[in-house]
Amino acid sequence: MPTQAEEFTVLFADLCQSRRIYLALGDEKGHQLVSRCLSVLTTTATHHQGELIKTIGDEILCLFPSPDMAVAAAMEMHQAMATLPIDHLDETNRPGIHIGLHSDIVIRRDGDVFGDPVNIAARLTTMAKNGQILTSERTLRKLCPEYQAKTRFIDNIRLKGQHDKVPVYEVIWEEHDLTVMCNRPVDALHSGPCLKIFHGEHSLDVDRSRTTISLGRHASNDIHVPGILASRIHARIELRKGKFILIDQSTNGTHVLTRDGRSHFVHRDEFILTQDGCLGIGHQVTPEAPHTIAFILASAA
């Protein structure tokens, strides 16, 4: 079979707690449950136009035509595992999964896939915890606005064979972050640094309870900025390790005017917001200009 090079989204889904399943149920029943879990994952992938390439122990490797399809499948996989009927097994031993996915050119040969995308997706899977979906910035940029809005920055990591560190993002598949809600008192979610954003009659906060917002021309953005100079998904603002980071991913860039009167131009790069100011989405900015976005650094109440 000839070698083919095409762009796909590579997804690994690895079953957690399989050893505990075998200890709790025994070899025969444990194997039956593990097989049923892998069957559910494969069926879910197929439902979203994914192709099962191979099963590796308690892990499956799939290819998807697009990142959106892969993310939709990953979310449904987690939901399916969370609601899977289990007999003779308490909730503490319920099987779960951790998922990594990455989009790029892959090499297909003899029914298998090769290349850096496979290695990166595998590395993300090993980083992911039970219940997590991790992906790369390259993949995030290709996602639809709805899915981009469900991501949050995790960390920069160094991958084998790559000189620069790679940003890693988590795709949130639940409506709220259960780990944060369980481990922190409610008041703690609204304490710490806060960036207040003002656009026309609308305002919102970036803080520990909402760590990322999107800005752009598409109506699905948190801050909707009309006009031909704004890209569909123009920029994001993230709370990352106590700092507010403006991340431009647009065609025309983002202009920043800070309180000290200095102007900054950010184009497909990151900029730390260290003082109050305003943003121009694709155009020069003044406090009085139409569609100017103002921001104020404050401590959340």
TIMARMI-682451 format. One record per atom (N, C-alpha, C): x, y, z; residue number from 1. Coordinates in steps of 0.02 Angstrom, whole numbers, padded with zeros to 5 digits. Example, Ala and Ser with C-alpha at 12.3 -4.5 7.8 and 13.67 -1.06 7.14 Angstrom:
BEGIN
   east  north     up num
  00660 -00284  00390   1
  00615 -00225  00390   1
  00660 -00165  00390   1
  00642 -00112  00354   2
  00684 -00053  00357   2
  00645  00002  00394   2
***
This chain:
BEGIN
   east  north     up num
  00043 -00060  00000   1
  00000  00000  00000   1
  00045  00062  00000   1
  00033  00111 -00046   2
  00076  00169 -00050   2
  00069  00214  00012   2
  00123  00252  00025   3
  00123  00300  00081   3
  00083  00361  00062   3
  00040  00385  00109   4
 -00001  00444  00098   4
  00012  00494  00153   4
  00016  00559  00135   5
  00024  00612  00184   5
 -00036  00659  00180   5
 -00075  00663  00232   6
 -00135  00705  00235   6
 -00141  00735  00304   6
 -00179  00789  00309   7
 -00191  00820  00375   7
 -00252  00787  00408   7
 -00242  00764  00468   8
 -00295  00736  00509   8
 -00287  00761  00581   8
 -00338  00748  00621   9
 -00331  00757  00693   9
 -00323  00688  00724   9
 -00266  00679  00758  10
 -00250  00616  00791  10
 -00277  00618  00862  10
 -00313  00566  00882  11
 -00342  00563  00949  11
 -00323  00497  00982  11
 -00295  00502  01042  12
 -00285  00444  01085  12
 -00333  00448  01143  12
 -00367  00394  01160  13
 -00409  00389  01219  13
 -00386  00329  01259  13
 -00363  00341  01320  14
 -00333  00289  01361  14
 -00377  00275  01422  14
 -00392  00213  01434  15
 -00435  00193  01490  15
 -00396  00196  01555  15
 -00426  00228  01605  16
 -00395  00233  01671  16
 -00422  00177  01717  16
 -00385  00160  01767  17
 -00406  00116  01821  17
 -00421  00044  01799  17
 -00393  00023  01742  18
 -00407 -00045  01720  18
 -00380 -00097  01770  18
 -00323 -00082  01801  19
 -00296 -00130  01850  19
 -00344 -00139  01909  19
 -00373 -00083  01932  20
 -00420 -00087  01987  20
 -00484 -00124  01967  20
 -00502 -00118  01903  21
 -00561 -00154  01878  21
 -00548 -00230  01882  21
 -00489 -00251  01859  22
 -00473 -00322  01861  22
 -00469 -00348  01933  22
 -00441 -00307  01978  23
 -00436 -00328  02048  23
 -00505 -00334  02080  23
 -00551 -00289  02060  24
 -00618 -00289  02090  24
 -00663 -00342  02061  24
 -00656 -00356  01996  25
 -00702 -00401  01962  25
 -00672 -00469  01944  25
 -00606 -00475  01946  26
 -00575 -00536  01922  26
 -00559 -00531  01848  26
 -00520 -00577  01824  27
 -00494 -00572  01756  27
 -00550 -00575  01703  27
 -00596 -00622  01710  28
 -00647 -00631  01658  28
 -00694 -00572  01654  28
 -00725 -00554  01711  29
 -00772 -00499  01711  29
 -00736 -00432  01699  29
 -00675 -00427  01724  30
 -00637 -00366  01712  30
 -00623 -00356  01638  30
 -00603 -00410  01605  31
 -00591 -00407  01533  31
 -00654 -00389  01494  31
 -00711 -00416  01516  32
 -00774 -00400  01482  32
 -00790 -00326  01488  32
 -00779 -00296  01548  33
 -00794 -00226  01557  33
 -00746 -00182  01517  33
 -00682 -00199  01519  34
 -00633 -00160  01481  34
 -00649 -00163  01406  34
 -00667 -00222  01381  35
 -00685 -00229  01311  35
 -00747 -00188  01294  35
 -00795 -00188  01341  36
 -00856 -00148  01329  36
 -00840 -00074  01326  36
 -00794 -00050  01369  37
 -00774  00020  01369  37
 -00741  00038  01303  37
 -00695 -00004  01279  38
 -00660  00010  01216  38
 -00709  00009  01158  38
 -00759 -00034  01161  39
 -00810 -00037  01109  39
 -00851  00028  01108  39
 -00868  00054  01167  40
 -00905  00117  01172  40
 -00864  00174  01142  40
 -00800  00177  01158  41
 -00756  00229  01132  41
 -00751  00225  01056  41
 -00744  00165  01030  42
 -00738  00155  00957  42
 -00802  00175  00922  42
 -00859  00155  00950  43
 -00924  00172  00920  43
 -00934  00247  00919  43
 -00914  00280  00973  44
 -00921  00353  00978  44
 -00877  00387  00925  44
 -00816  00363  00917  45
 -00771  00392  00867  45
 -00802  00384  00797  45
 -00827  00325  00782  46
 -00857  00312  00717  46
 -00918  00357  00705  46
 -00956  00369  00757  47
 -01016  00412  00752  47
 -00997  00483  00730  47
 -00936  00504  00748  48
 -00913  00571  00729  48
 -00863  00568  00671  48
 -00870  00518  00629  49
 -00830  00510  00568  49
 -00756  00496  00583  49
 -00743  00469  00642  50
 -00675  00450  00658  50
 -00661  00380  00632  50
 -00598  00366  00622  51
 -00575  00300  00598  51
 -00530  00268  00651  51
 -00549  00210  00674  52
 -00506  00174  00721  52
 -00446  00146  00684  52
 -00386  00167  00705  53
 -00325  00143  00674  53
 -00301  00080  00710  53
 -00300  00081  00776  54
 -00280  00022  00813  54
 -00297  00030  00887  54
 -00299 -00027  00920  55
 -00306 -00030  00993  55
 -00239 -00052  01022  55
 -00216 -00014  01072  56
 -00151 -00029  01104  56
 -00165 -00041  01177  56
 -00172 -00105  01196  57
 -00189 -00119  01266  57
 -00257 -00091  01283  57
 -00259 -00044  01330  58
 -00321 -00011  01351  58
 -00330  00057  01318  58
 -00300  00067  01260  59
 -00299  00132  01227  59
 -00319  00124  01154  59
 -00355  00174  01127  60
 -00371  00173  01056  60
 -00339  00234  01022  60
 -00320  00224  00959  61
 -00293  00277  00917  61
 -00340  00287  00858  61
 -00365  00348  00850  62
 -00413  00363  00796  62
 -00390  00423  00756  62
 -00413  00428  00694  63
 -00403  00486  00651  63
 -00470  00518  00636  63
 -00471  00585  00634  64
 -00532  00622  00618  64
 -00518  00671  00562  64
 -00567  00682  00519  65
 -00557  00730  00463  65
 -00547  00801  00486  65
 -00572  00820  00546  66
 -00566  00888  00569  66
 -00560  00890  00645  66
 -00530  00944  00673  67
 -00525  00951  00745  67
 -00594  00954  00779  67
 -00642  00987  00748  68
 -00709  00992  00777  68
 -00740  00923  00788  68
 -00732  00880  00739  69
 -00760  00812  00745  69
 -00724  00774  00802  69
 -00658  00784  00807  70
 -00620  00750  00859  70
 -00641  00774  00928  70
 -00650  00840  00936  71
 -00670  00867  01001  71
 -00741  00844  01019  71
 -00786  00844  00970  72
 -00855  00821  00983  72
 -00853  00748  01006  72
 -00811  00707  00973  73
 -00806  00637  00992  73
 -00776  00630  01062  73
 -00724  00669  01077  74
 -00692  00666  01143  74
 -00741  00684  01199  74
 -00780  00735  01188  75
 -00830  00755  01238  75
 -00881  00699  01249  75
 -00904  00671  01194  76
 -00955  00618  01200  76
 -00925  00555  01231  76
 -00861  00543  01219  77
 -00828  00486  01251  77
 -00829  00493  01327  77
 -00812  00552  01351  78
 -00813  00564  01424  78
 -00884  00557  01452  78
 -00932  00584  01417  79
 -01001  00579  01440  79
 -01024  00506  01441  79
 -01005  00469  01390  80
 -01025  00398  01387  80
 -00994  00358  01444  80
 -00931  00372  01460  81
 -00899  00336  01514  81
 -00928  00355  01582  81
 -00948  00419  01589  82
 -00976  00441  01652  82
 -01045  00412  01666  82
 -01080  00390  01614  83
 -01148  00363  01622  83
 -01152  00288  01606  83
 -01095  00258  01593  84
 -01094  00186  01576  84
 -01119  00144  01634  84
 -01170  00102  01623  85
 -01194  00059  01678  85
 -01139  00010  01699  85
 -01126  00005  01763  86
 -01076 -00042  01788  86
 -01107 -00085  01843  86
 -01095 -00149  01841  87
 -01120 -00196  01890  87
 -01063 -00220  01935  87
 -01078 -00229  01999  88
 -01030 -00258  02046  88
 -00967 -00216  02051  88
 -00974 -00150  02042  89
 -00916 -00106  02045  89
 -00938 -00039  02074  89
 -00905 -00017  02128  90
 -00926  00046  02159  90
 -00898  00105  02118  90
 -00924  00165  02133  91
 -00908  00223  02093  91
 -00833  00241  02097  91
 -00800  00224  02152  92
 -00729  00241  02158  92
 -00687  00202  02108  92
 -00713  00146  02083  93
 -00677  00106  02034  93
 -00705  00114  01963  93
 -00750  00162  01955  94
 -00780  00172  01888  94
 -00725  00188  01837  94
 -00727  00155  01780  95
 -00676  00169  01729  95
 -00685  00239  01700  95
 -00629  00271  01689  96
 -00629  00337  01657  96
 -00577  00338  01601  96
 -00570  00394  01569  97
 -00522  00400  01513  97
 -00486  00466  01517  97
 -00427  00468  01487  98
 -00392  00531  01475  98
 -00375  00533  01401  98
 -00382  00593  01371  99
 -00379  00600  01298  99
 -00330  00654  01279  99
 -00292  00642  01225 100
 -00250  00692  01194 100
 -00263  00693  01120 100
 -00262  00753  01090 101
 -00274  00758  01018 101
 -00233  00815  00988 101
 -00213  00804  00926 102
 -00170  00853  00891 102
 -00182  00848  00816 102
 -00182  00906  00782 103
 -00196  00908  00710 103
 -00133  00927  00671 103
 -00118  00889  00619 104
 -00062  00906  00575 104
 -00058  00853  00520 104
 -00007  00858  00479 105
  00003  00810  00425 105
  00028  00744  00454 105
 -00006  00689  00439 106
  00016  00623  00462 106
  00032  00579  00402 106
  00075  00531  00413 107
  00094  00482  00362 107
  00054  00419  00373 107
  00019  00396  00322 108
 -00020  00334  00325 108
  00014  00282  00281 108
  00026  00224  00312 109
  00058  00170  00274 109
  00039  00103  00306 109
  00016  00057  00264 110
  00001 -00012  00286 110
 -00048 -00013  00345 110
 -00098  00031  00342 111
 -00150  00031  00393 111
 -00130  00063  00458 111
 -00071  00094  00461 112
 -00049  00127  00523 112
 -00033  00201  00507 112
 -00020  00240  00560 113
 -00003  00311  00551 113
  00062  00326  00587 113
  00099  00375  00560 114
  00165  00391  00586 114
  00175  00467  00585 114
  00226  00490  00620 115
  00245  00561  00617 115
  00237  00596  00684 115
  00261  00658  00686 116
  00258  00699  00747 116
  00187  00707  00774 116
  00136  00716  00731 117
  00068  00724  00759 117
  00047  00666  00804 117
  00067  00606  00785 118
  00051  00547  00825 118
  00088  00550  00892 118
  00152  00569  00890 119
  00192  00574  00950 119
  00166  00629  00997 119
  00146  00686  00967 120
  00121  00741  01008 120
  00055  00722  01041 120
  00009  00692  01002 121
 -00055  00670  01032 121
 -00044  00620  01087 121
  00004  00574  01077 122
  00018  00524  01129 122
  00046  00558  01192 122
  00090  00607  01183 123
  00119  00643  01240 123
  00065  00681  01278 123
  00019  00712  01243 124
 -00036  00748  01275 124
 -00080  00700  01315 124
 -00089  00640  01288 125
 -00130  00590  01324 125
 -00097  00570  01390 125
 -00031  00561  01389 126
  00002  00543  01451 126
  00000  00600  01502 126
 -00002  00662  01478 127
 -00008  00719  01523 127
 -00078  00726  01553 127
 -00128  00707  01515 128
 -00198  00718  01536 128
 -00214  00674  01597 128
 -00254  00702  01642 129
 -00279  00666  01699 129
 -00345  00632  01680 129
 -00367  00588  01724 130
 -00433  00556  01715 130
 -00486  00610  01707 130
 -00524  00607  01652 131
 -00577  00656  01641 131
 -00556  00717  01601 131
 -00492  00719  01579 132
 -00468  00777  01542 132
 -00462  00764  01467 132
 -00468  00818  01428 133
 -00452  00819  01357 133
 -00399  00873  01348 133
 -00339  00855  01324 134
 -00286  00903  01312 134
 -00272  00908  01238 134
 -00257  00969  01216 135
 -00242  00979  01145 135
 -00189  01033  01138 135
 -00167  01044  01077 136
 -00114  01091  01061 136
 -00142  01157  01036 136
 -00099  01208  01035 137
 -00121  01273  01010 137
 -00137  01270  00936 137
 -00099  01230  00898 138
 -00113  01223  00827 138
 -00184  01197  00816 138
 -00204  01149  00856 139
 -00271  01121  00850 139
 -00323  01171  00872 139
 -00309  01206  00928 140
 -00357  01255  00954 140
 -00373  01308  00901 140
 -00323  01330  00864 141
 -00334  01383  00815 141
 -00380  01360  00758 141
 -00386  01294  00749 142
 -00428  01268  00695 142
 -00499  01251  00718 142
 -00512  01258  00783 143
 -00578  01241  00810 143
 -00628  01296  00795 143
 -00691  01278  00794 144
 -00745  01327  00786 144
 -00749  01370  00849 144
 -00779  01429  00845 145
 -00783  01474  00903 145
 -00815  01442  00965 145
 -00865  01400  00955 146
 -00898  01368  01011 146
 -00849  01326  01051 146
 -00808  01288  01017 147
 -00760  01245  01051 147
 -00700  01285  01078 147
 -00679  01336  01041 148
 -00625  01378  01067 148
 -00644  01409  01134 148
 -00707  01428  01140 149
 -00730  01459  01202 149
 -00730  01410  01261 149
 -00725  01345  01246 150
 -00726  01294  01299 150
 -00655  01272  01319 150
 -00605  01310  01298 151
 -00536  01290  01313 151
 -00506  01336  01365 151
 -00454  01311  01399 152
 -00415  01353  01444 152
 -00342  01331  01441 152
 -00298  01380  01448 153
 -00226  01366  01445 153
 -00205  01326  01507 153
 -00162  01275  01495 154
 -00136  01235  01550 154
 -00064  01251  01565 154
 -00020  01246  01515 155
  00051  01258  01526 155
  00089  01255  01460 155
  00151  01277  01461 156
  00196  01268  01405 156
  00241  01208  01420 156
  00245  01161  01373 157
  00285  01101  01385 157
  00335  01092  01328 157
  00389  01058  01343 158
  00439  01043  01292 158
  00428  00971  01268 158
  00419  00963  01203 159
  00408  00897  01174 159
  00472  00870  01145 159
  00478  00805  01145 160
  00538  00772  01119 160
  00549  00791  01046 160
  00610  00813  01031 161
  00626  00830  00962 161
  00608  00901  00942 161
  00578  00941  00989 162
  00558  01009  00973 162
  00598  01058  01016 162
  00624  01111  00985 163
  00667  01159  01021 163
  00626  01204  01067 163
  00570  01230  01041 164
  00529  01276  01081 164
  00475  01239  01120 164
  00455  01270  01176 165
  00400  01242  01215 165
  00334  01251  01177 165
  00287  01207  01190 166
  00223  01207  01154 166
  00167  01221  01204 166
  00123  01270  01189 167
  00066  01283  01234 167
  00017  01225  01232 167
 -00008  01206  01290 168
 -00056  01152  01297 168
 -00121  01180  01326 168
 -00177  01158  01298 169
 -00243  01182  01320 169
 -00287  01123  01340 169
 -00331  01136  01387 170
 -00382  01087  01405 170
 -00448  01106  01374 170
 -00483  01057  01347 171
 -00551  01067  01321 171
 -00599  01047  01377 171
 -00639  01094  01400 172
 -00686  01082  01455 172
 -00749  01050  01426 172
 -00763  00988  01446 173
 -00821  00953  01418 173
 -00881  00955  01466 173
 -00869  00974  01529 174
 -00925  00982  01576 174
 -00944  01055  01581 174
 -01003  01068  01606 175
 -01028  01137  01611 175
 -00988  01178  01661 175
 -00960  01144  01711 176
 -00919  01180  01760 176
 -00861  01134  01780 176
 -00810  01165  01809 177
 -00750  01128  01828 177
 -00762  01096  01896 177
 -00775  01031  01897 178
 -00793  00997  01959 178
 -00736  00997  02009 178
 -00674  00993  01985 179
 -00617  00992  02031 179
 -00614  01057  02070 179
 -00621  01114  02035 180
 -00619  01178  02069 180
 -00677  01185  02117 180
 -00736  01166  02095 181
 -00795  01175  02136 181
 -00791  01133  02200 181
 -00762  01074  02196 182
 -00759  01030  02254 182
 -00703  01050  02302 182
 -00648  01075  02275 183
 -00589  01084  02317 183
 -00581  01155  02343 183
 -00619  01203  02317 184
 -00613  01271  02340 184
 -00680  01296  02365 184
 -00681  01335  02420 185
 -00744  01365  02440 185
 -00768  01415  02388 185
 -00833  01426  02386 186
 -00862  01470  02334 186
 -00830  01539  02336 186
 -00816  01566  02396 187
 -00787  01633  02399 187
 -00719  01636  02365 187
 -00682  01580  02367 188
 -00615  01580  02337 188
 -00617  01587  02262 188
 -00672  01566  02231 189
 -00678  01573  02158 189
 -00681  01645  02137 189
 -00702  01689  02181 190
 -00712  01759  02164 190
 -00661  01804  02198 190
 -00605  01775  02222 191
 -00552  01814  02251 191
 -00492  01813  02205 191
 -00443  01858  02219 192
 -00384  01859  02178 192
 -00389  01911  02122 192
 -00345  01906  02073 193
 -00342  01957  02020 193
 -00405  01956  01977 193
 -00423  02015  01953 194
 -00483  02021  01911 194
 -00469  02075  01859 194
 -00488  02061  01796 195
 -00484  02110  01743 195
 -00556  02125  01721 195
 -00576  02187  01728 196
 -00644  02208  01708 196
 -00642  02235  01637 196
 -00685  02208  01595 197
 -00687  02226  01524 197
 -00752  02264  01510 197
 -00746  02320  01473 198
 -00805  02361  01456 198
 -00806  02372  01381 198
 -00864  02357  01351 199
 -00873  02367  01279 199
 -00944  02391  01268 199
 -00952  02456  01251 200
 -01019  02484  01245 200
 -01056  02480  01311 200
 -01115  02450  01309 201
 -01155  02443  01370 201
 -01140  02377  01406 201
 -01096  02337  01379 202
 -01082  02271  01407 202
 -01018  02271  01448 202
 -01016  02229  01499 203
 -00955  02220  01539 203
 -00951  02148  01563 203
 -00891  02125  01574 204
 -00881  02058  01603 204
 -00813  02057  01637 204
 -00803  02007  01679 205
 -00741  02000  01717 205
 -00703  01938  01695 205
 -00637  01945  01694 206
 -00593  01887  01687 206
 -00562  01877  01756 206
 -00576  01819  01786 207
 -00549  01804  01852 207
 -00545  01729  01860 207
 -00538  01705  01922 208
 -00528  01634  01932 208
 -00590  01593  01914 208
 -00649  01624  01914 209
 -00709  01588  01895 209
 -00720  01588  01820 209
 -00687  01633  01785 210
 -00691  01635  01711 210
 -00623  01657  01686 210
 -00581  01610  01668 211
 -00511  01624  01656 211
 -00495  01643  01584 211
 -00543  01636  01538 212
 -00531  01651  01468 212
 -00592  01683  01436 212
 -00581  01735  01395 213
 -00635  01762  01354 213
 -00608  01771  01283 213
 -00654  01770  01235 214
 -00635  01779  01165 214
 -00665  01845  01139 214
 -00630  01875  01091 215
 -00651  01937  01060 215
 -00648  01930  00985 215
 -00699  01954  00949 216
 -00696  01949  00877 216
 -00762  01965  00843 216
 -00761  01958  00776 217
 -00819  01978  00736 217
 -00877  01928  00741 217
 -00861  01864  00753 218
 -00914  01814  00756 218
 -00957  01824  00818 218
 -01022  01814  00811 219
 -01069  01829  00866 219
 -01059  01782  00925 219
 -01025  01726  00916 220
 -01016  01680  00972 220
 -00963  01702  01022 220
 -00924  01754  01005 221
 -00872  01778  01050 221
 -00902  01809  01113 221
 -00864  01808  01166 222
 -00886  01840  01228 222
 -00893  01916  01218 222
 -00845  01945  01181 223
 -00849  02015  01162 223
 -00857  02017  01086 223
 -00917  02036  01064 224
 -00932  02038  00991 224
 -00913  02106  00964 224
 -00864  02108  00916 225
 -00840  02170  00888 225
 -00856  02171  00813 225
 -00906  02208  00792 226
 -00923  02209  00720 226
 -00870  02248  00680 226
 -00872  02240  00615 227
 -00826  02278  00572 227
 -00780  02233  00533 227
 -00760  02256  00474 228
 -00720  02215  00428 228
 -00647  02208  00451 228
 -00625  02250  00498 229
 -00556  02246  00521 229
 -00547  02193  00575 229
 -00601  02171  00604 230
 -00598  02120  00656 230
 -00602  02051  00625 230
 -00560  02005  00647 231
 -00563  01935  00625 231
 -00619  01900  00662 231
 -00640  01842  00634 232
 -00694  01805  00665 232
 -00677  01788  00738 232
 -00621  01757  00749 233
 -00595  01748  00817 233
 -00531  01789  00819 233
 -00536  01850  00845 234
 -00482  01898  00838 234
 -00428  01889  00891 234
 -00449  01882  00953 235
 -00402  01878  01009 235
 -00435  01845  01069 235
 -00392  01826  01117 236
 -00417  01800  01181 236
 -00380  01837  01237 236
 -00412  01839  01295 237
 -00380  01863  01355 237
 -00384  01807  01406 237
 -00326  01787  01433 238
 -00323  01731  01480 238
 -00292  01753  01546 238
 -00319  01726  01601 239
 -00287  01732  01665 239
 -00240  01672  01672 239
 -00175  01685  01673 240
 -00126  01631  01673 240
 -00074  01645  01727 240
 -00074  01603  01778 241
 -00025  01609  01833 241
 -00025  01680  01862 241
 -00086  01706  01873 242
 -00093  01771  01905 242
 -00085  01831  01860 242
 -00072  01820  01794 243
 -00063  01875  01747 243
 -00116  01871  01693 243
 -00135  01930  01667 244
 -00185  01933  01613 244
 -00147  01940  01546 244
 -00157  01891  01502 245
 -00121  01887  01439 245
 -00168  01899  01381 245
 -00152  01949  01340 246
 -00187  01961  01277 246
 -00153  01918  01224 246
 -00192  01876  01189 247
 -00165  01832  01137 247
 -00199  01850  01071 247
 -00162  01882  01027 248
 -00190  01900  00962 248
 -00181  01843  00913 248
 -00234  01827  00874 249
 -00230  01774  00823 249
 -00264  01798  00760 249
 -00257  01863  00745 250
 -00297  01895  00693 250
 -00256  01912  00631 250
 -00290  01939  00582 251
 -00257  01963  00521 251
 -00228  02033  00531 251
 -00266  02077  00564 252
 -00247  02147  00569 252
 -00216  02167  00636 252
 -00213  02121  00683 253
 -00180  02136  00746 253
 -00225  02174  00795 253
 -00199  02182  00856 254
 -00235  02217  00909 254
 -00192  02273  00936 254
 -00220  02332  00940 255
 -00185  02391  00967 255
 -00203  02399  01040 255
 -00152  02412  01081 256
 -00162  02420  01153 256
 -00137  02489  01173 256
 -00180  02528  01206 257
 -00161  02593  01233 257
 -00165  02587  01309 257
 -00108  02594  01343 258
 -00107  02587  01416 258
 -00112  02655  01450 258
 -00126  02652  01514 259
 -00140  02713  01553 259
 -00083  02762  01551 259
 -00021  02739  01544 260
  00037  02784  01541 260
  00045  02819  01474 260
 -00004  02807  01428 261
 -00002  02840  01363 261
  00037  02804  01309 261
  00065  02746  01325 262
  00104  02709  01277 262
  00059  02665  01233 262
  00077  02660  01169 263
  00040  02619  01122 263
  00080  02556  01107 263
  00045  02500  01100 264
  00076  02437  01085 264
  00036  02403  01029 264
  00072  02369  00984 265
  00038  02332  00931 265
  00055  02259  00939 265
  00002  02217  00944 266
  00011  02145  00955 266
 -00018  02109  00895 266
  00024  02070  00860 267
  00002  02034  00801 267
  00026  01962  00804 267
 -00023  01916  00815 268
 -00007  01845  00821 268
  00048  01833  00872 268
  00038  01866  00928 269
  00086  01862  00983 269
  00049  01872  01048 269
  00085  01871  01104 270
  00055  01881  01169 270
  00080  01945  01201 270
  00037  01975  01243 271
  00054  02038  01277 271
  00024  02036  01346 271
  00064  02051  01397 272
  00040  02051  01466 272
  00009  02118  01482 272
 -00053  02117  01506 273
 -00088  02178  01525 273
 -00071  02194  01598 273
 -00028  02243  01608 274
 -00003  02259  01675 274
 -00034  02322  01705 274
 -00072  02359  01666 275
 -00105  02419  01691 275
 -00169  02432  01651 275
 -00211  02477  01675 276
 -00274  02492  01641 276
 -00261  02519  01571 276
 -00312  02512  01527 277
 -00304  02538  01460 277
 -00363  02521  01416 277
 -00351  02520  01351 278
 -00404  02503  01304 278
 -00374  02469  01243 278
 -00418  02433  01207 279
 -00397  02393  01150 279
 -00432  02418  01087 279
 -00395  02416  01032 280
 -00424  02427  00966 280
 -00419  02363  00925 280
 -00475  02336  00906 281
 -00476  02272  00871 281
 -00467  02283  00796 281
 -00404  02278  00774 282
 -00388  02288  00703 282
 -00377  02359  00683 282
 -00380  02406  00730 283
 -00371  02477  00713 283
 -00338  02514  00770 283
 -00311  02574  00754 284
 -00282  02617  00806 284
 -00335  02633  00858 284
 -00313  02644  00919 285
 -00361  02650  00973 285
 -00354  02717  01009 285
 -00412  02746  01025 286
 -00418  02802  01071 286
 -00478  02787  01116 286
 -00478  02815  01176 287
 -00535  02800  01221 287
 -00603  02817  01191 287
 -00605  02866  01144 288
 -00669  02888  01116 288
 -00688  02852  01051 288
 -00643  02810  01024 289
 -00655  02779  00959 289
 -00712  02729  00964 289
 -00752  02720  00909 290
 -00805  02670  00909 290
 -00777  02600  00921 290
 -00814  02561  00959 291
 -00797  02491  00973 291
 -00732  02483  01014 291
 -00709  02536  01045 292
 -00652  02530  01090 292
 -00671  02487  01150 292
 -00626  02444  01169 293
 -00636  02400  01227 293
 -00592  02424  01284 293
 -00621  02444  01338 294
 -00583  02467  01396 294
 -00573  02410  01445 294
 -00517  02413  01482 295
 -00505  02362  01533 295
 -00473  02394  01595 295
 -00492  02368  01653 296
 -00468  02393  01716 296
 -00445  02334  01759 296
 -00384  02338  01784 297
 -00358  02288  01829 297
 -00383  02302  01899 297
 -00411  02251  01931 298
 -00439  02261  01998 298
 -00434  02196  02037 298
 -00446  02200  02101 299
 -00452  02140  02142 299
 -00525  02123  02147 299
 -00541  02058  02133 300
 -00611  02036  02136 300
 -00636  02041  02207 300
 -00700  02057  02215 301
 -00729  02063  02281 301
 -00742  01994  02309 301
***
